[in-house]
């Protein structure tokens, strides 16, 4: 009765009354008053009336409400879904929206897009499994956006963002959105600022759901979507960038790189190459943020390969550590154009350590050579030099792959640079740190007691010189903390069984420190006094402990 008598008569009245307010009100009444299943069975008739209404009627609100009602009905129980499929609700709504948009020529772009947002919401609620429907809605939107000039209206932009965010919220899985061919095409219509906002929404969705993106193809599509963060888009103004926002955006990209992972080493290498291709276009401001995560992602693959012995038979060009190290070398080099030498130096040392674990001596040596060249040519700031030399010494000490000749060359370089730092205290600390290069505490580690002693004596000479310089310059000796630090090194090697370090040498060093502390010209330094006191307590403790160590410490008087 409703289908054959009531609805056609009512609609006839509505269309013929020609009053825009009345038409809007009556259409709204029909939608709100009659039950959901009636609407579902009479969709065609109801939607057929829409294009016949006055052009000024706010038809988008009417249709949005209809779709809201229907999608709530669909969600209310699983039994009604077959009805939706039977009447082909999606096709009819999609068709009607197309007709309405064509009929209302003056409809602003924001109206058209909000209709598509409603249709998409309907689709995601009623047919979440039909990705082709979702893509169809996005496709229709692309078509509408293409016919208009660049999006200027901020409300329309908001609607586009809502349209793009809906699939992410529904599927909680960006991988699903990556399969939608029209998704990137909609994004292309956004202005640069909104494009970045949308890219951040995508990255946050990945982080929130800990989505792992595991193929190079998907990574390619993803980086195409977030290209607003990866590189400067054409014609984007540079000066408008807020430093804080920029850092946050780039840190998000860096976090994203760690979410791209595949257990298969071949595929992982492809992913790394894809990411590299994209981030290399980012320009000098972005590289310091994006290169480190890429390097560590590649090093993770190296460690994974190091546990798999032998190459896979029958595959050409398998992913090998050597191949990855070559790629890393080229990647880290790009940081020099930034310039960001301190970062590059740290990454070279990380790679050297990984090459050591893979037993690749020439590769590790090459990375060290690069690090030393950087130190010589690029790092001029004295504080940065101190940090860099300590990093070099610490890494070199842990590396066991070098033969005698290579190790000697590098150790010689490190000790040379240490003694050439600008400030005497820095020199002293770097030189005594070098003593560890000649004494590695492994089974087959190098143990060269003489050269350890040489380093420590050299450090003492520098500490003495520092005292004298302070005396000349300020009329009072500098703090004795350097001597206490050297004493601690003496004790370390003494305990480790270095025969060159004798109890008498330690004894004379303690006496030297005591006399320096009592000298009137020495500046009081509570920290140095406390350090010395606790060192003496430690010696007492070892003497009282007895056993072999107690006997060793026995001749030392505090």
C-alpha positions as CSV (number, residue, x, y, z in Angstrom):
1,X,0.0,0.0,0.0
2,X,2.8,2.4,1.0
3,X,4.8,1.5,-2.2
4,X,1.9,1.7,-4.6
5,X,-0.4,4.4,-3.2
6,X,1.0,6.4,-0.4
7,X,4.5,7.3,-1.4
8,X,3.9,8.1,-5.1
9,X,1.0,10.4,-4.1
10,X,2.9,12.2,-1.4
11,X,6.0,12.7,-3.6
12,X,3.8,14.0,-6.4
13,X,2.5,16.7,-4.0
14,X,6.0,17.5,-2.8
15,X,7.4,17.9,-6.3
16,X,4.5,20.0,-7.5
17,X,4.4,22.4,-4.6
18,X,7.5,24.2,-6.0
19,X,8.3,25.8,-2.7
20,X,11.8,25.1,-1.6
21,X,11.2,25.3,2.2
22,X,8.1,23.1,2.0
23,X,9.9,20.6,-0.2
24,X,12.9,20.3,2.2
25,X,10.6,20.0,5.2
26,X,8.3,17.4,3.6
27,X,11.2,15.2,2.3
28,X,12.7,15.3,5.8
29,X,9.3,14.3,7.2
30,X,9.0,11.3,4.8
31,X,12.4,10.1,5.8
32,X,11.9,10.5,9.6
33,X,8.3,9.3,9.8
34,X,8.1,6.0,7.8
35,X,10.0,2.9,9.0
36,X,13.4,1.9,7.7
37,X,12.3,-1.2,5.8
38,X,9.7,0.9,3.9
39,X,12.5,3.2,2.7
40,X,14.7,0.3,1.7
41,X,11.9,-1.3,-0.4
42,X,11.0,2.1,-2.1
43,X,14.5,3.5,-2.5
44,X,14.2,4.0,-6.2
45,X,10.9,5.9,-6.0
46,X,12.2,8.1,-3.2
47,X,15.5,8.9,-4.8
48,X,13.9,9.4,-8.2
49,X,12.1,12.5,-6.7
50,X,15.3,14.2,-5.5
51,X,16.6,15.6,-8.8
52,X,13.1,16.9,-9.6
53,X,13.1,19.2,-6.5
54,X,13.9,22.9,-6.7
55,X,17.6,23.6,-7.4
56,X,17.8,25.6,-4.1
57,X,16.6,22.8,-1.8
58,X,19.2,21.6,0.6
59,X,19.1,18.1,-0.8
60,X,22.5,17.0,0.6
61,X,21.1,17.1,4.2
62,X,18.0,15.2,3.1
63,X,20.1,12.4,1.5
64,X,22.6,12.4,4.4
65,X,19.8,11.8,6.8
66,X,18.4,9.0,4.7
67,X,21.7,7.3,4.5
68,X,22.3,7.7,8.3
69,X,18.9,6.1,9.0
70,X,19.6,3.2,6.6
71,X,23.1,2.6,7.9
72,X,21.9,2.6,11.5
73,X,19.2,0.1,10.4
74,X,21.9,-2.1,8.8
75,X,24.0,-2.1,11.9
76,X,21.0,-2.9,14.2
77,X,20.9,-6.5,13.1
78,X,22.7,-8.9,10.8
79,X,19.4,-10.3,9.4
80,X,18.6,-7.2,7.4
81,X,21.8,-7.1,5.4
82,X,20.5,-9.5,2.7
83,X,17.7,-7.0,2.1
84,X,20.2,-4.3,1.3
85,X,21.9,-6.5,-1.2
86,X,18.6,-7.6,-2.7
87,X,17.5,-4.0,-3.4
88,X,21.0,-3.0,-4.5
89,X,20.9,-0.1,-2.0
90,X,24.5,1.1,-2.7
91,X,24.1,1.2,-6.5
92,X,20.8,3.1,-6.2
93,X,22.2,5.7,-3.7
94,X,25.4,6.1,-5.7
95,X,23.4,6.7,-8.8
96,X,21.0,9.1,-7.2
97,X,23.8,11.2,-5.7
98,X,25.4,11.4,-9.1
99,X,22.1,12.6,-10.6
100,X,21.5,15.2,-7.9
101,X,25.0,16.6,-8.3
102,X,24.5,16.8,-12.1
103,X,21.1,18.4,-11.7
104,X,22.2,21.0,-9.2
105,X,24.8,22.8,-11.2
106,X,25.2,25.6,-8.6
107,X,25.8,23.2,-5.7
108,X,29.1,24.3,-4.0
109,X,31.9,21.7,-4.1
110,X,31.6,21.3,-0.3
111,X,28.0,20.1,-0.7
112,X,29.0,17.4,-3.3
113,X,31.9,16.2,-1.2
114,X,29.8,16.0,2.0
115,X,27.3,13.8,0.0
116,X,30.2,11.5,-0.9
117,X,31.3,11.4,2.8
118,X,27.7,10.3,3.8
119,X,27.7,7.7,1.0
120,X,31.2,6.4,2.1
121,X,30.0,6.2,5.8
122,X,27.0,4.3,4.6
123,X,29.2,1.9,2.5
124,X,31.7,1.3,5.3
125,X,28.9,0.5,7.8
126,X,26.7,-1.6,5.5
127,X,29.3,-3.3,3.2
128,X,32.7,-3.1,5.0
129,X,33.9,-6.1,3.0
130,X,33.2,-4.4,-0.4
131,X,36.4,-2.4,-1.0
132,X,35.3,-2.0,-4.6
133,X,32.4,0.1,-3.4
134,X,34.6,2.2,-1.3
135,X,37.0,2.8,-4.2
136,X,34.0,3.6,-6.4
137,X,32.9,6.4,-4.0
138,X,36.5,7.8,-3.9
139,X,36.6,7.6,-7.7
140,X,33.4,9.6,-8.1
141,X,34.8,12.2,-5.7
142,X,38.0,12.4,-7.8
143,X,35.9,13.0,-10.8
144,X,34.0,15.9,-9.1
145,X,37.2,17.4,-7.7
146,X,38.9,17.2,-11.1
147,X,36.1,19.3,-12.7
148,X,36.7,22.1,-10.2
149,X,39.7,24.3,-9.9
150,X,42.1,23.9,-6.9
151,X,40.3,23.4,-3.6
152,X,40.1,26.8,-1.9
153,X,37.2,26.4,0.4
154,X,38.4,25.3,3.9
155,X,35.1,23.5,4.6
156,X,35.5,21.5,1.4
157,X,39.0,20.6,2.5
158,X,37.7,19.4,5.9
159,X,35.2,17.2,4.1
160,X,37.9,15.7,1.9
161,X,40.0,14.9,5.1
162,X,36.9,13.3,6.6
163,X,36.4,11.3,3.4
164,X,40.0,10.1,3.5
165,X,40.0,9.4,7.3
166,X,36.9,7.3,7.2
167,X,38.5,4.1,5.7
168,X,41.4,4.4,8.2
169,X,39.1,4.6,11.2
170,X,36.9,1.8,9.9
171,X,39.6,-0.8,9.0
172,X,42.2,0.3,11.6
173,X,44.7,-0.9,9.0
174,X,46.4,1.3,6.5
175,X,47.3,-1.7,4.4
176,X,43.6,-1.9,3.4
177,X,43.6,1.7,2.4
178,X,46.7,1.1,0.3
179,X,44.8,-1.2,-2.0
180,X,42.3,1.5,-2.9
181,X,43.5,2.9,-6.3
182,X,41.6,6.2,-6.0
183,X,42.9,7.0,-2.5
184,X,46.1,8.8,-3.6
185,X,44.2,10.5,-6.4
186,X,41.9,12.2,-3.9
187,X,44.9,13.2,-1.8
188,X,46.4,14.9,-4.8
189,X,43.6,17.4,-4.7
190,X,44.5,18.7,-1.3
191,X,46.6,21.8,-0.7
192,X,50.1,21.2,0.7
193,X,49.2,22.0,4.3
194,X,46.2,19.7,4.4
195,X,48.2,17.0,2.5
196,X,50.7,17.1,5.3
197,X,47.9,16.8,7.9
198,X,46.5,13.8,6.1
199,X,49.9,12.2,5.9
200,X,50.3,12.6,9.6
201,X,46.9,11.0,10.1
202,X,48.0,8.0,8.1
203,X,51.3,7.7,10.0
204,X,49.4,8.0,13.4
205,X,47.0,5.3,12.2
206,X,50.0,3.0,11.5
207,X,51.6,3.7,14.9
208,X,48.3,3.3,16.8
209,X,47.6,-0.1,15.3
210,X,51.3,-1.2,15.1
211,X,50.7,-2.0,11.5
212,X,53.6,-3.7,9.9
213,X,54.0,-2.9,6.2
214,X,55.7,-5.8,4.6
215,X,56.1,-5.5,0.8
216,X,58.0,-3.0,-1.3
217,X,54.9,-2.3,-3.4
218,X,52.9,-1.2,-0.4
219,X,55.8,0.9,0.8
220,X,55.9,2.6,-2.6
221,X,52.1,3.4,-2.4
222,X,52.5,4.6,1.2
223,X,55.4,6.9,0.5
224,X,53.4,8.3,-2.5
225,X,50.6,9.1,-0.1
226,X,52.8,10.8,2.5
227,X,55.0,12.6,-0.1
228,X,54.0,15.9,1.4
229,X,56.2,15.0,4.4
230,X,59.0,13.4,2.4
231,X,59.9,16.2,0.0
232,X,59.1,19.8,-0.7
233,X,56.1,19.8,-3.0
234,X,56.3,22.0,-6.1
235,X,55.9,25.6,-5.3
236,X,55.7,25.1,-1.5
237,X,56.9,28.2,0.4
238,X,59.8,27.3,2.5
239,X,59.8,30.1,5.0
240,X,56.4,29.3,6.4
241,X,57.6,26.1,8.0
242,X,57.3,26.1,11.8
243,X,60.5,24.5,13.2
244,X,58.7,22.5,15.9
245,X,56.0,21.2,13.5
246,X,58.7,20.3,11.0
247,X,60.7,18.3,13.6
248,X,57.5,16.5,14.7
249,X,56.6,15.6,11.1
250,X,60.1,14.3,10.4
251,X,60.3,12.3,13.6
252,X,57.0,10.7,12.6
253,X,58.5,9.7,9.3
254,X,61.5,8.3,11.1
255,X,59.3,6.2,13.4
256,X,57.4,5.0,10.3
257,X,60.6,3.6,8.7
258,X,60.9,1.2,11.6
259,X,57.4,-0.1,10.9
260,X,58.4,-1.4,7.5
261,X,59.5,-4.9,7.9
262,X,59.6,-8.3,6.3
263,X,61.3,-11.5,7.6
264,X,62.3,-12.4,4.1
265,X,65.7,-10.8,3.5
266,X,65.2,-10.3,-0.3
267,X,61.9,-8.4,0.2
268,X,63.4,-6.4,3.1
269,X,66.2,-5.3,0.9
270,X,63.7,-4.1,-1.7
271,X,61.8,-2.2,1.0
272,X,65.1,-0.5,2.1
273,X,65.9,0.5,-1.5
274,X,62.3,1.8,-2.0
275,X,62.5,3.9,1.2
276,X,66.0,5.1,0.3
277,X,64.8,6.2,-3.2
278,X,62.1,8.4,-1.6
279,X,64.0,9.9,1.3
280,X,66.9,10.9,-0.8
281,X,64.6,13.4,-2.5
282,X,64.0,15.1,0.8
283,X,66.7,17.7,0.7
284,X,69.3,18.7,3.3
285,X,66.8,19.6,6.1
286,X,65.1,16.3,6.2
287,X,68.1,13.9,5.8
288,X,69.4,14.1,9.4
289,X,66.0,12.8,10.6
290,X,65.4,10.1,7.9
291,X,68.8,8.7,7.2
292,X,69.5,7.2,10.7
293,X,66.4,5.1,10.9
294,X,67.0,3.8,7.4
295,X,70.6,2.9,8.4
296,X,69.5,1.1,11.5
297,X,66.8,-0.7,9.5
298,X,69.5,-1.9,7.1
299,X,71.8,-2.9,10.0
300,X,68.9,-5.0,11.5
301,X,68.8,-6.9,8.2
302,X,72.6,-7.3,8.3
303,X,72.3,-8.9,11.7
304,X,69.5,-11.1,10.5
305,X,71.7,-12.3,7.5
306,X,74.7,-12.8,9.7
307,X,72.8,-15.6,11.5
308,X,71.9,-17.3,8.2
309,X,75.1,-19.0,6.9
310,X,75.6,-19.4,3.2
311,X,73.8,-18.0,0.3
312,X,70.5,-19.3,-0.9
313,X,71.1,-21.6,-3.9
314,X,69.5,-20.9,-7.2
315,X,68.7,-17.2,-6.5
316,X,70.6,-14.5,-8.4
317,X,71.9,-11.6,-6.4
318,X,70.8,-12.6,-2.9
319,X,70.8,-10.0,-0.2
320,X,74.3,-10.2,1.3
321,X,75.8,-8.1,4.1
322,X,78.5,-6.8,1.6
323,X,75.8,-5.5,-0.7
324,X,74.0,-3.8,2.1
325,X,77.2,-2.2,3.4
326,X,77.8,-0.7,0.0
327,X,74.3,0.8,0.0
328,X,74.9,2.1,3.5
329,X,78.1,3.8,2.6
330,X,76.4,5.7,-0.2
331,X,73.5,6.6,2.0
332,X,75.6,8.0,4.9
333,X,77.7,10.0,2.4
334,X,74.6,12.1,1.6
335,X,74.7,13.5,5.2
336,X,77.8,15.4,4.3
337,X,75.9,17.6,1.9
338,X,73.7,18.7,4.8
339,X,76.3,19.1,6.4
340,X,75.9,16.8,9.4
341,X,79.3,15.3,10.0
342,X,78.8,14.3,13.7
343,X,75.7,12.2,12.7
344,X,77.6,10.7,9.8
345,X,80.5,9.8,12.0
346,X,78.3,8.0,14.5
347,X,76.6,6.0,11.7
348,X,79.9,5.0,10.1
349,X,81.0,3.6,13.5
350,X,77.8,1.7,13.9
351,X,78.3,0.2,10.5
352,X,81.9,-0.7,11.3
353,X,80.7,-2.6,14.4
354,X,78.2,-4.5,12.3
355,X,80.9,-5.3,9.7
356,X,83.0,-6.6,12.6
357,X,80.2,-8.9,13.7
358,X,80.0,-10.2,10.1
359,X,83.7,-10.8,10.0
360,X,84.3,-8.4,7.1
361,X,87.6,-6.8,7.9
362,X,88.0,-4.7,4.7
363,X,84.5,-3.3,5.1
364,X,85.0,-2.4,8.8
365,X,88.4,-0.8,7.9
366,X,86.7,1.2,5.1
367,X,84.1,2.6,7.5
368,X,86.8,3.5,10.1
369,X,88.7,5.3,7.3
370,X,85.6,7.3,6.5
371,X,85.1,8.2,10.1
372,X,88.7,9.4,10.5
373,X,88.5,11.4,7.3
374,X,85.3,13.1,8.6
375,X,87.1,13.8,11.9
376,X,90.0,15.4,10.1
377,X,88.1,17.4,7.5
378,X,84.7,18.2,8.8
379,X,84.6,18.3,12.6
380,X,86.2,21.6,13.7
381,X,84.3,22.4,16.9
382,X,86.5,21.4,19.9
383,X,83.6,19.9,21.9
384,X,82.4,17.9,19.0
385,X,86.0,16.7,18.5
386,X,86.1,15.4,22.1
387,X,82.9,13.5,21.7
388,X,83.9,12.1,18.3
389,X,87.3,10.9,19.5
390,X,85.8,9.1,22.5
391,X,83.2,7.4,20.2
392,X,86.0,6.3,17.8
393,X,88.1,4.9,20.7
394,X,85.1,3.1,22.2
395,X,84.1,1.5,18.9
396,X,87.7,0.5,18.0
397,X,88.2,-1.1,21.4
398,X,85.2,-3.4,20.8
399,X,86.3,-4.5,17.3
400,X,88.1,-7.8,17.0
401,X,88.2,-8.4,13.3
402,X,91.3,-6.4,12.5
403,X,94.7,-8.0,11.8
404,X,97.8,-6.6,13.5
405,X,98.7,-4.2,10.8
406,X,95.2,-2.6,10.3
407,X,94.7,-2.4,14.1
408,X,98.0,-0.7,14.6
409,X,97.3,1.9,11.9
410,X,93.9,2.8,13.4
411,X,95.1,2.7,17.0
412,X,98.0,5.0,16.1
413,X,95.6,7.4,14.4
414,X,93.3,7.5,17.4
415,X,96.1,8.1,19.9
416,X,97.6,10.8,17.7
417,X,94.3,12.6,17.5
418,X,93.8,12.3,21.2
419,X,97.0,14.1,22.0
420,X,96.1,16.9,19.6
421,X,92.9,18.0,21.2
422,X,92.7,21.7,22.1
423,X,92.4,21.7,25.9
424,X,94.9,19.8,28.0
425,X,92.3,18.1,30.3
426,X,90.5,16.8,27.1
427,X,93.8,15.6,25.8
428,X,94.6,13.8,29.0
429,X,91.2,12.1,29.2
430,X,91.4,10.9,25.5
431,X,94.9,9.6,25.9
432,X,94.1,7.5,29.0
433,X,91.0,6.2,27.2
434,X,93.4,5.0,24.5
435,X,95.1,2.7,27.0
436,X,92.0,0.4,26.6
437,X,92.9,-0.1,22.9
438,X,95.9,-2.1,24.0
439,X,94.1,-4.3,26.5
440,X,91.0,-6.1,25.5
441,X,89.5,-8.3,28.2
442,X,88.5,-11.2,25.9
443,X,90.0,-14.7,25.7
444,X,92.1,-13.9,22.7
445,X,91.9,-10.1,23.1
446,X,95.1,-8.1,22.7
447,X,97.0,-7.5,26.0
448,X,100.0,-5.2,25.5
449,X,100.9,-4.1,29.0
450,X,103.8,-1.9,27.9
451,X,101.8,0.2,25.6
452,X,99.1,0.6,28.2
453,X,101.7,2.0,30.6
454,X,103.0,4.3,27.9
455,X,99.5,5.7,27.4
456,X,99.0,6.2,31.2
457,X,102.4,7.9,31.6
458,X,101.7,10.1,28.7
459,X,98.4,11.1,30.3
460,X,100.2,11.9,33.5
461,X,102.6,14.1,31.7
462,X,99.7,16.0,30.1
463,X,98.0,16.3,33.5
464,X,101.2,17.8,34.9
465,X,101.4,20.2,32.1
466,X,97.8,21.2,32.7
467,X,98.6,21.9,36.3
468,X,101.6,24.1,35.4
469,X,99.6,26.0,32.8
470,X,97.0,26.7,35.4
471,X,99.7,27.9,37.7
472,X,101.1,30.3,35.2
473,X,97.8,31.6,34.0
474,X,95.9,31.9,37.3
475,X,98.5,31.7,39.9
476,X,97.0,28.6,41.3
477,X,97.2,25.0,40.2
478,X,94.3,23.4,38.4
479,X,92.2,20.8,40.2
480,X,93.8,17.4,40.8
481,X,90.8,15.5,39.5
482,X,92.8,14.4,36.4
483,X,95.4,12.6,38.6
484,X,92.6,10.8,40.5
485,X,91.1,9.7,37.2
486,X,94.4,8.3,36.0
487,X,94.9,6.6,39.4
488,X,91.6,4.8,38.7
489,X,92.8,3.6,35.4
490,X,96.0,2.3,37.0
491,X,93.9,0.4,39.5
492,X,91.7,-1.1,36.7
493,X,94.7,-2.5,34.8
494,X,96.4,-3.5,38.0
495,X,93.4,-5.7,38.8
496,X,93.2,-7.1,35.3
497,X,96.7,-8.5,35.8
498,X,98.8,-6.1,33.7
499,X,102.3,-6.8,35.1
500,X,103.6,-3.4,34.0
501,X,101.4,-1.6,36.5
502,X,103.1,-2.1,39.8
503,X,102.0,-1.5,43.4
504,X,104.9,1.0,43.8
505,X,103.7,3.0,40.8
506,X,100.3,3.2,42.3
507,X,101.8,4.1,45.7
508,X,103.8,7.0,44.2
509,X,100.7,8.3,42.4
510,X,98.7,8.3,45.6
511,X,101.4,10.2,47.3
512,X,101.6,12.7,44.4
513,X,97.9,13.4,44.7
514,X,98.0,13.7,48.5
515,X,100.8,16.3,48.3
516,X,99.1,18.2,45.5
517,X,95.9,18.4,47.5
518,X,97.8,19.7,50.5
519,X,99.7,22.3,48.5
520,X,98.5,25.8,49.2
521,X,98.4,26.8,45.5
522,X,95.8,24.1,44.6
523,X,92.2,25.3,44.1
524,X,89.8,23.5,46.4
525,X,87.6,21.1,44.5
526,X,85.1,19.2,46.7
527,X,84.2,16.7,43.9
528,X,87.9,15.8,43.4
529,X,88.4,15.3,47.2
530,X,85.3,13.1,47.4
531,X,86.5,11.1,44.3
532,X,89.9,10.6,45.8
533,X,88.5,9.6,49.2
534,X,86.2,7.0,47.7
535,X,89.1,5.6,45.6
536,X,91.2,5.2,48.8
537,X,88.2,3.5,50.5
538,X,88.0,1.1,47.6
539,X,91.7,0.2,48.0
540,X,91.2,-0.4,51.7
541,X,88.1,-2.6,50.9
542,X,90.2,-4.7,48.5
543,X,92.9,-5.1,51.1
544,X,90.5,-6.3,53.8
545,X,88.7,-8.6,51.4
546,X,91.7,-11.0,51.4
547,X,92.3,-13.7,48.8
548,X,94.5,-13.2,45.8
549,X,93.3,-9.7,45.2
550,X,93.9,-8.7,48.8
551,X,97.4,-9.9,48.5
552,X,98.0,-7.9,45.4
553,X,96.7,-4.7,47.1
554,X,98.6,-5.4,50.3
555,X,101.8,-3.4,49.5
556,X,99.8,-0.3,48.8
557,X,99.5,2.1,51.8
558,X,96.8,4.7,51.7
